[in-house]
Amino acid sequence: MSKVIIVGAGPAGLTAAAELIEKGHRVVILEKDPEYVGGIARTVHYKNYRFDIGGHRFFSKSSEVTEWWQRRLPNDFIKVRRLSRIFYNGTFFDYPLKAFNALFGLGVWTSFLCVMSYIWARVNPIKPEKSFADWVSNRFGRRLFSIFFKTYTEKVWGMPCEEINADWAAQRIKGLSLLSAIWNALIPQRKKGSDTIKTLIDQFEYPRLGPGMMWEKTRDDIRQSGNQVLLGMNVVRIHRDGNRVLSVVTRDANKVETEWAADQFIISMPLRETIRAIVPSLGLEAQAAANKLTYRDFLTVALMVKKANLFPDNWIYVHDASVKLGRIQNFNNWSPEMVPVEGVTCLGLEYFCFENDDLWAMSDADLIALGTRELAQLGLVNAADVFDGAVVRMPKAYPIYDAEYSQTVETLRQSLGQLENLQVVGRNGMHKYNNQDHSMMTALLAARNIDGSHYNLWQVNTDAEYHEAGEAKDLVK
């Protein structure tokens, strides 16, 4: 059996390791973070509070992935009602869209203009659809795009919607349009086994102590099997000889470098860093392409509020350009066990930024003050009720889909294809906006390739139509 080095202990890396161990392989996982596993799907611990980085629903169209989750935590899932709303112009709007809620929230005249804008878009669609703005405007009309998509999306990505590739919209909200939203609001959900647009699902499963519970258990299982999960190990070089990778070199917090040799390598660290780390280089074209890849970074300001039942939502999307805040999570409504004190609400305020910009560089105290001030400005919380807070920074949380990303990734895919014993997996590993279950599927298939299969991992797509049940192959075209 092979010795396999896995770089990254997120959902992809840990899933690959667990699969390989079941097949008898020896595994070493090298994780850059000194404390947590799970990547962006971790759950952070702070004074007995637990909170997520971005929120992760456990809902998949793949029966194999769902069964994998259940085997790992057979008694720890709870059913969570999904409620998300948009906060715009001082008013809450249901999402999925409900016709009467939108009508009374926007007013009759604005609603009429939205309908006219939608009709115009259906009669005169933008062709070709190059940008996120084009894609959404064609399905909702330009006016609804401006109200319900533009402000929030530009907060997330830090760039105009006209510069965001339409592929991102196709992956994240494919199948949803104004008509489908209204239809789902008026017509009861179809029975199990029929198509359900993922944006519209109204219930999901969730580990009672957050998604990190899944990945902490997987880490523990891997270690108990006699294999290694090593934290604080930053991969700085990937050595190759021709078409074979020989080893990776890590640097720890004390600047000590260690070389790790293996037969096979599965990499989930950011694709840009993977290409830069390979020596000898894969060539000037690959280096130039890697340098074009960009990322959006992310931070969570967790606030503890002396008040229960602030609002019923899992998420509130803040479509208000006067604040920097992008989204609010109410962790009490994900799982009550994540908040240990009665009468207290733990909120996660999500801010999108670029690493080392002014927002990222703010002190934790200033970020907690900013979050408190903005919640009060929106009228959602009394500032005097906030009594504690914590900040978590997450670099490279979102691979950016700019105008050149598709060709850039294809160039890197071709360059990496020459390495016969290295596979890239996961969201950042492939610079692909995967959900947790898609990242897991790339890992499962990568593990099977080591056993002689020939799956093309790039065909694991991020489609947005989910089935409540389905075969694993449903995640692969």
C-alpha positions in Angstrom: 0.0 0.0 0.0 1.1 3.6 -0.6 2.3 6.3 1.7 0.2 9.4 1.0 1.0 13.0 2.1 -2.2 15.1 2.3 -1.7 18.9 2.5 -4.6 20.6 4.3 -7.0 19.3 7.0 -10.2 20.8 5.7 -13.2 18.7 4.5 -11.3 17.6 1.4 -8.1 16.6 3.1 -9.7 14.8 6.0 -12.1 13.0 3.8 -9.3 11.8 1.5 -7.4 10.6 4.5 -10.3 8.7 6.0 -11.0 7.0 2.7 -7.4 6.0 2.1 -7.0 4.6 5.6 -10.0 2.4 5.1 -8.2 1.0 2.0 -5.1 0.3 4.0 -2.9 3.2 3.0 -0.6 5.1 5.4 -1.4 8.8 5.6 0.2 12.0 7.0 -1.9 15.2 6.9 0.0 18.5 7.1 -2.1 21.4 8.2 -1.0 25.0 8.3 -3.3 26.2 11.1 -1.7 25.6 14.5 -5.0 24.9 16.3 -8.0 24.0 14.2 -9.0 21.5 11.5 -11.9 21.9 9.2 -10.7 24.8 7.1 -13.5 27.2 6.5 -15.9 24.5 7.9 -14.2 24.7 11.3 -16.1 25.7 14.5 -14.2 28.1 16.7 -14.2 27.8 20.5 -14.3 30.9 22.7 -15.2 30.8 26.4 -17.4 27.8 25.9 -19.2 29.5 23.0 -18.9 27.8 19.6 -19.3 29.6 16.3 -18.9 28.9 12.6 -16.9 30.6 9.9 -19.5 31.2 7.3 -22.2 28.6 8.3 -22.4 25.2 6.7 -25.6 23.3 6.0 -25.3 19.6 5.9 -27.5 19.0 2.8 -26.3 17.0 -0.2 -27.7 15.5 -3.3 -25.2 12.7 -2.9 -26.4 9.8 -0.8 -22.8 8.7 -0.4 -21.8 12.0 1.2 -24.8 12.0 3.4 -24.2 8.5 4.6 -20.5 9.4 5.2 -21.6 12.2 7.5 -24.0 10.0 9.3 -21.5 7.2 9.9 -19.0 9.7 11.4 -21.5 11.3 13.7 -24.4 8.8 14.0 -26.1 10.4 17.0 -25.1 14.0 16.8 -27.2 15.6 14.0 -30.2 17.8 14.6 -32.8 19.0 12.1 -32.6 22.8 11.6 -35.3 24.9 10.0 -33.8 27.1 7.4 -34.8 30.8 7.6 -32.9 33.5 5.8 -34.0 37.0 5.2 -32.7 40.1 3.4 -32.5 43.4 5.3 -33.0 46.2 2.8 -34.0 49.8 3.4 -34.9 49.1 7.0 -37.2 46.2 6.0 -36.9 42.4 6.2 -37.7 40.5 3.0 -38.3 36.7 3.0 -35.9 34.6 1.1 -37.0 32.6 -0.9 -39.1 35.4 -2.3 -42.7 35.5 -1.3 -44.9 37.6 -3.5 -46.9 39.4 -0.9 -43.9 40.1 1.3 -42.0 41.7 -1.5 -45.1 43.6 -2.7 -45.8 45.2 0.7 -42.1 45.6 1.5 -41.1 47.4 -1.7 -44.4 49.2 -2.2 -46.8 48.9 -5.0 -45.0 51.3 -7.4 -41.6 49.8 -6.9 -43.0 46.3 -7.3 -44.7 47.3 -10.5 -41.4 48.7 -11.9 -39.7 45.4 -10.9 -42.2 43.4 -12.8 -41.8 45.6 -15.8 -38.1 45.3 -15.6 -38.4 41.5 -15.4 -40.6 41.5 -18.5 -38.1 43.6 -20.4 -35.3 41.3 -19.4 -37.3 38.3 -20.7 -38.0 40.0 -24.0 -34.6 41.6 -24.4 -32.1 39.4 -22.6 -28.4 40.4 -22.4 -26.4 38.2 -24.8 -23.8 36.9 -24.3 -24.0 36.6 -20.5 -20.5 37.6 -19.4 -20.9 38.9 -15.9 -22.8 38.2 -12.7 -24.8 41.3 -13.4 -25.8 40.0 -16.8 -26.8 36.6 -15.5 -28.9 37.8 -12.6 -30.5 40.7 -14.6 -31.7 38.2 -17.3 -33.5 36.1 -14.6 -34.8 38.8 -12.3 -34.7 42.0 -14.2 -32.3 44.9 -13.7 -34.3 46.6 -10.9 -34.5 43.5 -8.7 -30.9 42.8 -9.4 -30.1 46.3 -8.1 -32.2 45.9 -5.0 -31.5 42.3 -3.9 -28.2 41.3 -5.4 -25.9 44.2 -6.3 -25.0 45.7 -2.9 -24.4 42.4 -1.0 -22.5 40.7 -3.9 -20.2 43.7 -4.2 -19.5 43.6 -0.5 -18.6 39.9 -0.7 -16.3 40.2 -3.7 -15.0 43.8 -3.4 -15.5 44.4 -7.1 -18.3 45.6 -9.4 -20.8 42.9 -10.4 -20.0 43.7 -14.0 -16.5 42.3 -13.3 -17.6 39.0 -11.7 -17.7 36.1 -14.1 -21.2 34.8 -14.9 -19.9 31.3 -14.0 -20.1 32.1 -10.3 -23.8 32.9 -10.6 -24.4 29.7 -12.6 -22.8 27.6 -9.9 -24.3 29.3 -6.9 -27.9 30.1 -7.9 -28.5 28.1 -11.1 -32.2 27.1 -11.5 -33.5 30.1 -9.5 -35.3 32.9 -11.2 -38.1 35.3 -10.4 -40.7 32.9 -11.7 -39.2 29.9 -9.9 -39.0 31.8 -6.6 -42.7 32.9 -6.8 -43.7 29.4 -7.9 -41.9 27.8 -4.9 -43.7 30.4 -2.6 -47.1 29.6 -4.0 -46.9 25.9 -4.7 -46.0 23.3 -2.0 -42.6 21.6 -2.2 -42.6 18.5 -4.3 -42.2 15.1 -2.7 -39.0 13.5 -1.8 -37.1 12.4 -4.9 -37.9 15.4 -7.0 -35.7 18.3 -7.8 -35.2 21.0 -5.2 -33.3 24.2 -5.9 -30.7 24.4 -3.3 -31.3 28.0 -2.6 -34.9 27.2 -1.7 -34.4 24.3 0.8 -36.2 24.9 4.0 -34.6 22.3 6.3 -31.2 20.8 6.7 -29.2 18.7 9.1 -26.5 20.1 11.3 -24.1 18.7 13.9 -25.3 19.8 17.4 -21.9 21.4 18.2 -21.3 22.9 14.7 -19.6 21.6 11.5 -16.2 21.5 13.3 -17.6 18.6 15.3 -17.5 16.5 12.1 -13.9 17.4 11.3 -12.6 17.1 14.8 -14.1 13.6 15.0 -12.5 12.7 11.7 -9.2 14.0 12.9 -9.5 11.9 16.1 -10.4 8.8 14.1 -7.4 9.3 11.8 -5.0 9.6 14.8 -6.5 6.7 16.6 -5.9 4.5 13.5 -2.2 5.2 13.9 -1.9 7.8 11.2 -0.8 11.5 11.6 -2.6 14.8 11.5 0.1 17.5 12.2 -0.8 21.1 12.8 1.2 24.2 12.3 2.9 22.8 9.3 3.1 25.3 6.4 4.1 23.7 3.1 6.7 25.9 1.4 8.2 23.6 -1.3 7.0 20.7 -3.4 9.9 18.8 -4.9 9.6 16.9 -8.1 11.7 14.9 -10.5 10.3 15.1 -13.9 6.6 13.9 -13.8 6.8 12.6 -10.2 6.6 14.5 -7.0 9.1 13.3 -4.5 8.4 15.2 -1.3 7.0 18.3 0.3 8.9 20.6 2.7 7.1 22.2 5.7 8.1 25.1 7.9 6.8 25.3 11.5 6.3 28.2 13.8 10.0 28.0 14.9 11.1 28.2 11.2 12.2 24.6 11.3 11.9 22.9 7.9 11.1 19.2 7.5 11.0 17.2 4.3 8.2 14.6 3.9 8.6 12.0 1.2 5.7 9.8 0.0 4.4 7.8 -3.0 1.3 9.9 -3.6 0.3 13.5 -2.8 -3.2 15.1 -2.4 -3.1 18.9 -2.1 -5.9 21.1 -0.9 -3.9 24.3 -0.1 -4.6 27.3 -2.4 -3.9 26.5 -6.0 -1.8 29.7 -6.4 0.5 28.6 -3.6 0.7 25.0 -4.9 2.0 26.2 -8.3 4.5 28.6 -6.7 5.8 25.9 -4.3 6.7 23.3 -7.0 10.4 23.0 -7.7 11.6 22.8 -10.4 8.9 25.2 -11.6 6.2 24.0 -14.0 7.2 26.8 -16.4 6.8 30.5 -16.9 3.2 30.1 -18.3 2.1 28.2 -15.2 3.8 30.7 -12.9 2.2 33.7 -14.7 -1.3 32.0 -14.6 -0.9 31.3 -10.8 -0.1 34.9 -10.2 -3.4 35.9 -11.8 -5.4 33.9 -9.2 -7.0 36.1 -6.6 -8.9 35.5 -3.3 -11.4 37.3 -1.1 -10.7 37.1 2.6 -13.1 37.0 5.4 -13.5 37.8 9.1 -16.1 37.0 11.6 -16.9 39.2 14.6 -18.7 37.1 17.2 -20.8 39.2 19.6 -22.4 38.0 22.8 -25.7 39.9 23.4 -27.6 39.9 26.7 -30.9 39.2 25.1 -32.7 36.0 23.9 -34.7 35.5 20.8 -33.3 38.5 18.9 -34.6 37.2 15.6 -35.6 33.8 14.2 -33.2 33.7 11.2 -30.1 31.5 10.6 -28.8 34.3 8.4 -29.6 37.9 7.7 -28.1 39.3 4.5 -27.4 43.1 4.9 -28.2 45.0 1.7 -27.3 48.3 3.1 -24.4 50.2 1.6 -24.1 52.5 4.7 -22.5 49.7 6.7 -19.6 47.3 5.9 -21.3 44.4 7.5 -22.3 41.7 5.0 -24.2 39.0 6.7 -25.3 38.1 10.3 -25.5 34.6 11.7 -27.5 33.8 14.8 -25.8 30.7 16.2 -28.7 30.1 18.7 -30.8 29.2 15.7 -28.3 26.8 14.3 -27.9 24.8 17.5 -28.8 25.9 21.0 -25.9 23.9 22.3 -23.4 26.3 20.7 -24.5 29.0 23.2 -23.9 27.9 26.8 -25.6 30.7 28.7 -29.4 31.1 29.0 -30.7 34.5 27.9 -27.7 35.2 25.7 -27.5 35.3 21.9 -24.3 34.8 20.0 -24.2 36.6 16.7 -21.6 36.1 13.9 -21.0 39.3 11.9 -19.4 38.5 8.6 -17.1 41.1 6.9 -15.5 40.5 3.5 -12.2 42.1 2.9 -8.7 41.6 1.3 -5.9 40.4 3.5 -4.0 43.3 5.0 -6.5 46.0 3.8 -7.8 48.5 6.4 -10.6 46.3 7.6 -8.4 43.2 8.0 -5.7 45.2 9.8 -8.1 46.6 12.4 -7.5 45.5 16.0 -9.9 42.9 17.4 -11.2 45.6 19.9 -11.9 48.0 17.0 -13.7 45.3 15.0 -15.9 44.4 18.0 -16.7 48.1 18.4 -17.4 48.4 14.7 -19.8 45.4 14.7 -21.6 46.7 17.8 -22.0 50.1 16.2 -23.3 48.8 12.9 -25.8 46.5 14.5 -27.1 49.4 16.5 -27.2 51.6 13.4 -29.3 49.0 11.7 -31.7 48.9 14.6 -31.1 45.2 15.2 -29.3 45.3 18.6 -29.0 47.7 21.5 -25.3 48.4 21.8 -25.5 48.4 25.6 -26.6 44.7 25.4 -23.3 43.6 23.8 -21.0 42.4 26.6 -18.3 40.3 24.9 -16.8 39.5 21.5 -14.2 37.7 19.5 -12.7 37.9 16.1 -11.6 35.2 13.7 -9.8 36.0 10.4 -10.0 33.6 7.5 -7.6 34.3 4.6 -8.4 33.0 1.1 -12.0 32.1 2.0 -13.3 32.6 -1.5 -11.6 32.0 -4.8 -12.5 35.0 -7.1 -14.1 34.4 -10.4 -12.9 37.3 -12.4 -13.0 37.7 -16.2 -9.9 35.6 -16.8 -10.3 32.9 -14.1 -11.6 30.2 -16.4 -8.7 30.3 -18.8 -6.3 30.8 -16.0 -7.5 27.7 -14.1 -7.5 25.6 -17.3 -3.8 26.6 -17.9 -2.9 25.4 -14.4 -5.0 22.3 -14.8 -3.0 21.3 -17.9 0.3 22.1 -16.2 -0.6 20.0 -13.1 -1.7 17.1 -15.4 1.9 16.2 -16.1 2.5 15.2 -12.5 1.4 11.6 -12.2 1.3 11.3 -8.4 -0.2 14.6 -7.4 -3.9 15.6 -7.3 -5.5 18.8 -6.2 -8.8 18.7 -4.3 -11.3 21.0 -2.6 -12.4 24.6 -2.9 -9.0 26.4 -2.8 -7.1 23.4 -4.1 -8.9 23.7 -7.4 -9.8 27.4 -7.2 -13.4 26.3 -7.6 -16.4 27.6 -5.5 -17.2 24.1 -4.1 -19.7 23.4 -1.4 -18.5 21.2 1.4 -20.0 18.0 -0.2 -18.4 18.7 -3.5 -15.0 19.2 -1.9 -15.5 15.9 -0.1 -16.4 14.2 -3.4 -13.2 15.4 -5.1 -11.3 13.9 -2.2 -13.2 10.6 -2.3 -12.4 10.3 -6.0 -8.8 11.3 -5.6 -8.4 8.5 -3.0 -10.0 6.0 -5.4 -7.6 7.1 -8.2 -4.7 6.1 -5.9 -6.3 2.6 -5.9 -6.3 2.5 -9.7 -9.4 4.4 -10.8 -9.3 7.2 -13.4 -11.7 9.9 -12.2 -11.4 13.4 -13.6 -11.8 15.4 -10.4 -12.5 18.6 -12.4 -15.8 17.1 -13.4 -17.1 17.3 -9.9 -19.2 20.3 -10.4 -20.9 22.9 -8.2 -24.3 22.6 -9.7 -27.1 24.3 -7.7 -29.9 21.8 -8.1 -29.9 19.4 -5.2 -31.9 16.2 -4.8 -32.9 15.0 -1.4 -31.5 11.7 -2.3 -29.2 10.5 -5.1 -26.2 8.5 -6.1 -22.7 9.7 -5.6 -22.3 10.0 -9.3 -24.9 12.9 -9.2 -22.1 15.1 -8.1 -20.0 14.2 -11.1 -20.9 15.0 -14.7 
